[in-house]
Amino acid sequence: MPASVGCPRKYQTQEEQWQAHAESSARSYARHKRKINKHRQRKYRVAHLPSQASTTMSHQNISLPKQVIKPLTKRLLDRALHKKEEFLTLVDRSPCTYADGLYVRFMEMVTRPMPRGDDNEICQELMKIGELIKDITTIEDRILNAAGVGNDLVEAQQIREEMQEVEHWLEDILCGTLEGVDILTKAYEDGTLLFQHVAK
């Protein structure tokens, strides 16, 4: 009999409990991946890592003189920092509190029919973050093609990774809503949602 309909499982440590939730979340995402991606792909493409672009790097761009490359990468990095500021404004400069607020607002509306598609606040926020990730990925590619691997590229990558972490938190909550309110509530009460683990 599945664990979800049997007696609650006892865990020896908090790490063990979190690991069990992470595995459950991964299984849930695998089951609902098509539904989740349907929402996401309507608004933005899946971002690819700059390391993939490095195999097709333009040699012509690498040969640009330093006096051209430096101002170019500075402008690109400034754009990346502007996107980071947009992201921080979106999450009210506190990603964990932002994720917690989305969870709380969802639980406040569960007595009413859950909105579908773009009306779902979690999906809306995923699309906003996804657009920012897409923009940062484009900037990363341009920095990589112009100047190769360096400090500017690393800084842009760090900005993208911060955004992707929050994106994963929201996908974790979304998986819980697809699994059921009881399962999502228990995960929250146990402190095993991804954003709760990071907040500890």
C-alpha positions as CSV (number, residue, x, y, z in Angstrom):
1,M,0.0,0.0,0.0
2,P,1.4,3.5,-0.9
3,A,2.9,5.4,2.0
4,S,0.5,8.3,1.4
5,V,-2.6,6.2,2.5
6,G,-0.9,4.3,5.3
7,C,0.5,5.2,8.6
8,P,2.8,8.2,8.7
9,R,6.4,7.1,8.3
10,K,8.8,7.9,11.2
11,Y,12.2,9.4,10.3
12,Q,15.3,9.3,12.4
13,T,16.6,12.7,11.4
14,Q,15.3,15.9,9.8
15,E,17.7,15.2,6.9
16,E,16.1,11.8,6.3
17,Q,12.7,13.4,6.3
18,W,13.8,16.1,3.8
19,Q,15.4,13.5,1.6
20,A,12.2,11.5,1.5
21,H,10.2,14.6,0.5
22,A,12.8,15.5,-2.2
23,E,12.4,12.0,-3.7
24,S,8.6,12.3,-3.5
25,S,8.7,15.7,-5.1
26,A,10.9,14.3,-7.9
27,R,8.4,11.5,-8.5
28,S,5.6,13.9,-8.5
29,Y,7.3,16.2,-11.0
30,A,8.0,13.2,-13.3
31,R,4.3,12.4,-13.2
32,H,3.1,15.9,-13.9
33,K,6.0,17.2,-16.0
34,R,3.9,17.5,-19.1
35,K,1.3,19.6,-17.4
36,I,3.8,21.8,-15.7
37,N,5.8,22.4,-18.9
38,K,2.7,23.2,-20.8
39,H,2.3,26.3,-18.7
40,R,5.9,27.2,-18.9
41,Q,6.6,26.6,-22.5
42,R,3.8,28.9,-23.6
43,K,5.7,31.9,-22.3
44,Y,9.4,31.0,-22.5
45,R,11.8,28.5,-23.9
46,V,13.8,26.2,-21.7
47,A,17.1,28.0,-20.9
48,H,20.2,26.2,-22.0
49,L,23.5,26.4,-20.1
50,P,26.3,28.5,-21.5
51,S,28.6,25.5,-21.4
52,Q,26.5,24.1,-24.2
53,A,27.2,27.3,-26.3
54,S,30.9,27.0,-25.7
55,T,31.2,24.2,-28.2
56,T,29.9,26.4,-30.9
57,M,31.7,29.6,-29.8
58,S,32.4,32.0,-32.6
59,H,36.1,32.4,-33.2
60,Q,35.5,35.6,-35.0
61,N,34.0,37.1,-31.8
62,I,37.0,35.9,-29.7
63,S,39.4,37.8,-32.0
64,L,37.7,41.1,-31.1
65,P,40.2,43.6,-29.7
66,K,40.2,44.1,-25.9
67,Q,39.2,47.8,-26.2
68,V,36.0,46.5,-27.9
69,I,35.4,43.4,-25.7
70,K,35.7,45.2,-22.3
71,P,33.0,47.9,-22.9
72,L,30.7,45.2,-24.4
73,T,31.0,42.8,-21.5
74,K,30.5,45.7,-19.1
75,R,27.3,46.7,-20.8
76,L,26.1,43.1,-20.8
77,L,26.9,42.6,-17.1
78,D,25.1,45.9,-16.3
79,R,22.0,44.4,-18.1
80,A,22.4,41.2,-16.0
81,L,22.5,43.3,-12.8
82,H,19.4,45.1,-13.9
83,K,17.7,41.8,-14.4
84,K,18.8,40.8,-10.9
85,E,17.2,43.9,-9.5
86,E,14.0,43.1,-11.3
87,F,14.1,39.6,-9.7
88,L,14.8,41.0,-6.2
89,T,11.9,43.4,-6.7
90,L,9.6,40.5,-7.7
91,V,10.5,38.4,-4.7
92,D,10.5,41.5,-2.4
93,R,14.2,40.9,-1.6
94,S,13.4,37.9,0.4
95,P,13.0,34.7,-1.7
96,C,12.1,32.4,1.2
97,T,9.4,34.8,2.4
98,Y,8.2,35.2,-1.1
99,A,7.8,31.4,-1.6
100,D,6.1,31.1,1.8
101,G,3.7,33.9,0.9
102,L,2.7,32.0,-2.3
103,Y,2.1,28.9,-0.3
104,V,0.0,30.7,2.3
105,R,-2.1,32.5,-0.4
106,F,-2.7,29.2,-2.1
107,M,-3.9,27.6,1.1
108,E,-6.3,30.5,1.7
109,M,-8.0,29.9,-1.6
110,V,-8.3,26.1,-1.5
111,T,-12.0,26.3,-0.4
112,R,-12.7,27.9,-3.8
113,P,-12.2,26.3,-7.2
114,M,-8.5,26.5,-8.1
115,P,-7.9,28.8,-11.1
116,R,-6.6,27.0,-14.2
117,G,-3.7,27.8,-16.5
118,D,-2.4,31.4,-16.4
119,D,-4.9,32.3,-13.6
120,N,-2.9,30.1,-11.2
121,E,-0.7,32.5,-9.2
122,I,2.1,30.0,-8.9
123,C,2.2,29.4,-12.7
124,Q,2.1,33.2,-13.2
125,E,5.1,33.7,-11.0
126,L,7.0,30.8,-12.7
127,M,6.5,32.5,-16.0
128,K,7.8,35.8,-14.7
129,I,10.9,34.1,-13.3
130,G,11.3,32.1,-16.4
131,E,11.4,35.2,-18.6
132,L,14.1,36.6,-16.4
133,I,16.1,33.4,-16.6
134,K,15.7,33.4,-20.4
135,D,17.1,37.0,-20.5
136,I,20.0,36.2,-18.3
137,T,20.9,33.1,-20.4
138,T,21.0,35.2,-23.5
139,I,23.3,37.7,-21.7
140,E,25.5,34.8,-20.6
141,D,25.8,33.5,-24.1
142,R,26.8,36.9,-25.5
143,I,29.4,37.4,-22.7
144,L,30.8,33.9,-23.4
145,N,31.0,34.5,-27.2
146,A,32.6,37.9,-26.8
147,A,35.1,37.2,-24.0
148,G,35.1,33.5,-23.1
149,V,35.1,32.3,-19.5
150,G,35.9,35.0,-17.0
151,N,34.7,36.9,-14.0
152,D,31.9,38.6,-15.9
153,L,30.5,35.3,-17.1
154,V,30.7,33.8,-13.6
155,E,28.8,36.7,-12.1
156,A,26.1,36.4,-14.7
157,Q,25.9,32.6,-14.0
158,Q,25.5,33.3,-10.3
159,I,22.6,35.6,-11.0
160,R,20.9,32.9,-13.1
161,E,21.4,30.2,-10.5
162,E,19.8,32.4,-7.8
163,M,16.7,32.7,-10.0
164,Q,16.7,29.1,-10.9
165,E,16.8,28.1,-7.3
166,V,13.6,30.0,-6.6
167,E,12.1,28.6,-9.8
168,H,12.7,25.1,-8.4
169,W,11.0,26.1,-5.1
170,L,7.9,27.2,-6.9
171,E,7.8,24.0,-9.0
172,D,8.1,22.1,-5.7
173,I,5.0,23.9,-4.4
174,L,3.2,23.4,-7.7
175,C,3.9,19.6,-7.6
176,G,2.3,19.6,-4.2
177,T,-0.8,21.3,-5.4
178,L,-1.1,18.6,-8.1
179,E,-0.6,15.8,-5.6
180,G,-3.2,17.1,-3.3
181,V,-3.8,19.7,-0.5
182,D,-3.3,17.1,2.3
183,I,0.1,16.1,1.0
184,L,1.2,19.7,0.4
185,T,0.0,20.7,3.9
186,K,1.9,17.9,5.6
187,A,5.1,18.7,3.7
188,Y,4.7,22.4,4.8
189,E,4.0,21.4,8.4
190,D,7.0,19.0,8.4
191,G,9.2,21.8,7.0
192,T,10.2,19.6,4.0
193,L,9.4,21.9,1.1
194,L,12.5,23.0,-0.7
195,F,12.3,26.7,0.3
196,Q,11.9,25.7,3.9
197,H,15.0,23.5,3.8
198,V,17.0,26.4,2.5
199,A,15.6,28.8,5.1
200,K,16.8,26.7,8.0
